[in-house]
Amino acid sequence: MGRVSKAQAQENRQHVVATASRMFREKGTAVSIADLMKAVGLTHGAFYKQFASKDDLVDEAIAHAFEDPTAHSPVALEEHAGEHEAARRTLIEDYLSIWHRDHAGDGCPVSGFAADLGREPDQAARSQDVYINGVRNRAARLATGDDDGMAQLCTMVGALVLARATRGNPISEELLQAARTALTGSGIGQSEPQQRTD
């Protein structure tokens, strides 16, 4: 097999980072390099031509997740331009949906990487700035008046993590509904998975 061009190597690298970002949010950063490269369709050896270590890949995967405009409700604010409260409510409804609960790989990196960064202090130290900036930016989307959005984000992330942990039991949907009601003052929420078009 011939050598790949620089352009192809760069495309492969970006594909590995994007795939890792999804797999790590869905299954955790304990995903093996072998499983990751198999999902990408490249050899295990190809990984080490692109990355110095798995830790480097985890850093890039976390950064990619926060930069990815399709990672959880990117359209909420655009659909309601100039209508912050409508955008905030849509963001909350989408975040606390069954679809988001069931699609962690395409979901919010705040909830997707929280457990791994909490368990792995060395990785957390390496990725902390990117993660903290991501948390602050997502909280800012929820801010209203004197509220900086942090408590709202904590409620959303906590409810989503608990709903994922209890999936298959009615309490899972109850948790999502309770958080939606607490944050929007409305008992109306999504009981069916939202279909994504991206």
C-alpha positions as CSV (number, residue, x, y, z in Angstrom):
1,M,0.0,0.0,0.0
2,G,1.4,3.4,-1.0
3,R,1.9,6.4,1.3
4,V,-1.1,8.6,1.8
5,S,-0.9,12.3,0.8
6,K,-0.7,15.1,3.3
7,A,-4.2,16.1,2.5
8,Q,-5.5,12.5,3.0
9,A,-3.5,12.2,6.2
10,Q,-5.1,15.4,7.5
11,E,-8.6,14.2,6.5
12,N,-7.9,10.9,8.3
13,R,-6.8,12.7,11.4
14,Q,-9.9,14.9,11.4
15,H,-12.1,11.8,11.0
16,V,-10.4,10.1,13.9
17,V,-10.9,13.2,16.2
18,A,-14.6,13.5,15.2
19,T,-15.2,9.8,15.7
20,A,-13.4,9.8,19.0
21,S,-15.4,12.8,20.2
22,R,-18.6,11.0,19.5
23,M,-17.5,7.6,20.9
24,F,-16.0,9.2,24.1
25,R,-19.2,11.1,24.8
26,E,-21.2,7.9,24.3
27,K,-19.0,5.3,25.9
28,G,-16.4,7.2,27.9
29,T,-12.7,7.8,27.2
30,A,-11.9,4.2,28.2
31,V,-12.7,3.3,24.5
32,S,-9.7,1.5,23.2
33,I,-7.5,2.8,20.4
34,A,-8.2,-0.5,18.5
35,D,-12.0,-0.1,18.8
36,L,-11.7,3.6,17.7
37,M,-9.5,2.9,14.7
38,K,-11.8,0.0,13.7
39,A,-14.8,2.4,13.8
40,V,-12.8,4.8,11.6
41,G,-11.7,2.1,9.2
42,L,-8.0,2.6,9.8
43,T,-5.3,0.4,11.3
44,H,-4.2,0.6,14.9
45,G,-0.7,1.5,13.7
46,A,-2.1,4.5,11.8
47,F,-3.1,6.1,15.1
48,Y,0.5,6.6,16.2
49,K,1.4,8.2,12.9
50,Q,-1.2,10.9,13.8
51,F,-1.1,11.3,17.6
52,A,1.7,11.1,20.2
53,S,-0.7,9.5,22.8
54,K,-4.3,8.7,23.6
55,D,-4.3,11.7,26.0
56,D,-3.5,14.0,23.1
57,L,-6.5,12.6,21.2
58,V,-8.8,13.0,24.2
59,D,-7.8,16.7,24.5
60,E,-8.5,17.2,20.8
61,A,-11.8,15.2,21.0
62,I,-13.0,17.4,23.9
63,A,-12.0,20.6,22.0
64,H,-13.7,19.3,18.9
65,A,-17.0,18.5,20.8
66,F,-17.2,22.1,22.1
67,E,-16.4,23.6,18.7
68,D,-18.8,21.4,16.9
69,P,-21.9,23.4,16.0
70,T,-24.1,20.3,15.8
71,A,-23.3,19.1,19.3
72,H,-26.6,19.6,21.0
73,S,-29.2,22.2,19.9
74,P,-27.1,24.5,17.7
75,V,-30.2,25.9,16.1
76,A,-32.1,27.0,19.2
77,L,-30.6,30.5,19.4
78,E,-30.6,31.0,15.6
79,E,-34.2,30.0,15.2
80,H,-35.2,32.6,17.8
81,A,-32.8,35.4,16.9
82,G,-33.6,38.4,19.1
83,E,-35.9,36.4,21.3
84,H,-33.7,35.2,24.1
85,E,-36.4,33.7,26.3
86,A,-37.9,31.7,23.4
87,A,-34.4,30.5,22.5
88,R,-33.6,29.6,26.2
89,R,-36.8,27.6,26.5
90,T,-36.1,25.7,23.2
91,L,-32.6,25.0,24.4
92,I,-33.9,23.6,27.7
93,E,-36.6,21.5,26.0
94,D,-34.1,20.1,23.5
95,Y,-31.5,19.4,26.1
96,L,-33.9,17.6,28.4
97,S,-35.4,15.6,25.6
98,I,-35.6,11.8,25.2
99,W,-33.6,12.2,22.0
100,H,-30.7,13.9,23.8
101,R,-30.8,11.3,26.5
102,D,-30.6,8.5,24.0
103,H,-27.9,10.0,21.7
104,A,-25.0,10.9,24.0
105,G,-22.5,10.6,21.2
106,D,-24.1,13.6,19.4
107,G,-24.9,15.4,22.6
108,C,-23.6,18.0,24.9
109,P,-19.9,17.7,25.8
110,V,-20.5,19.1,29.3
111,S,-22.5,16.0,30.3
112,G,-20.7,13.8,27.9
113,F,-17.2,14.3,29.4
114,A,-18.1,15.2,33.0
115,A,-17.7,11.7,34.5
116,D,-14.4,10.9,32.7
117,L,-12.8,14.3,33.7
118,G,-14.0,13.8,37.2
119,R,-12.4,10.3,37.4
120,E,-9.2,11.1,35.6
121,P,-7.4,14.1,37.3
122,D,-4.5,14.1,34.9
123,Q,-6.8,14.2,31.9
124,A,-8.9,16.9,33.6
125,A,-5.9,19.1,34.2
126,R,-4.9,18.8,30.5
127,S,-8.4,19.5,29.2
128,Q,-9.6,21.8,32.0
129,D,-9.4,25.2,30.2
130,V,-11.4,23.9,27.1
131,Y,-14.0,22.3,29.3
132,I,-14.4,25.2,31.7
133,N,-14.8,27.6,28.7
134,G,-17.4,25.3,27.3
135,V,-19.3,25.2,30.5
136,R,-19.2,29.0,30.8
137,N,-20.4,29.5,27.2
138,R,-23.3,27.1,27.6
139,A,-24.3,28.7,30.9
140,A,-24.2,32.1,29.2
141,R,-26.8,30.9,26.6
142,L,-29.2,30.3,29.5
143,A,-28.5,33.6,31.4
144,T,-31.4,35.9,32.2
145,G,-31.1,39.2,33.9
146,D,-29.1,38.7,37.1
147,D,-29.0,34.9,36.6
148,D,-25.7,33.8,35.0
149,G,-27.2,30.5,33.9
150,M,-24.9,28.3,36.0
151,A,-27.6,26.8,38.2
152,Q,-29.8,26.2,35.2
153,L,-27.0,24.4,33.4
154,C,-26.3,22.3,36.6
155,T,-29.9,21.3,36.7
156,M,-30.0,20.3,33.0
157,V,-26.7,18.4,33.1
158,G,-27.6,16.6,36.4
159,A,-31.1,15.7,35.1
160,L,-29.6,14.4,31.9
161,V,-27.0,12.3,33.6
162,L,-29.5,10.8,36.0
163,A,-32.0,10.1,33.1
164,R,-29.3,8.3,31.2
165,A,-28.4,6.2,34.3
166,T,-32.0,5.2,34.8
167,R,-33.0,4.7,31.1
168,G,-35.5,1.9,30.8
169,N,-37.4,2.9,33.9
170,P,-40.2,5.4,34.1
171,I,-38.2,7.6,36.5
172,S,-35.9,8.5,33.6
173,E,-38.6,10.5,31.8
174,E,-39.8,11.8,35.2
175,L,-36.4,13.3,35.9
176,L,-36.3,15.0,32.5
177,Q,-39.8,16.3,33.0
178,A,-39.1,17.6,36.5
179,A,-36.1,19.5,35.3
180,R,-38.0,21.0,32.4
181,T,-40.8,22.1,34.7
182,A,-38.4,23.6,37.2
183,L,-36.5,25.6,34.5
184,T,-39.4,26.7,32.3
185,G,-42.3,26.7,34.8
186,S,-44.2,24.5,32.3
187,G,-45.4,21.0,32.7
188,I,-45.3,20.6,28.9
189,G,-42.3,18.8,27.6
190,Q,-41.2,16.4,24.9
191,S,-42.3,12.9,25.7
192,E,-41.3,11.5,22.3
193,P,-37.7,11.5,20.9
194,Q,-36.9,14.5,18.9
195,Q,-35.8,13.7,15.4
196,R,-32.5,15.3,14.4
197,T,-31.9,16.2,10.7
198,D,-28.2,16.8,10.9
